Amino acid sequence: MANLPGPERNPEERAQDGEMQKILMSAIDALPEHFRTVFVLRAVQGLSVEETAETLDLNQETVKTRLFRARALLQRSILERTDPALAHALPFPATRCDRVVDKVMRQIGVKTSA
């Protein structure tokens, strides 16, 4: 995992970082133990597939499969927690929508009323 952002970020960015970290930690904690263990060893601790397999007494293919499934579960969990907030964080104003629709319609040769 990458290092946490430095203090040069503004207070709002640091607050957002903190919220994202809470969401991520909660999602990791909610993983089934066999996925969480592999994910932490590989993604957080930086162990190789071989080292993780040896540490957990698993074959390498099992480590790869568990990491893949852990990532999929994390992605789903994080999206479930953040999707509702994205609508507010990344608004798409109606005026912009109108401009986009107008441009597309002109490109395909349909005259608009605007």
Helices and strands as residue ranges (DSSP letters): H 11-30, H 33-39, I 40-44, H 49-56, H 60-89, H 94-107
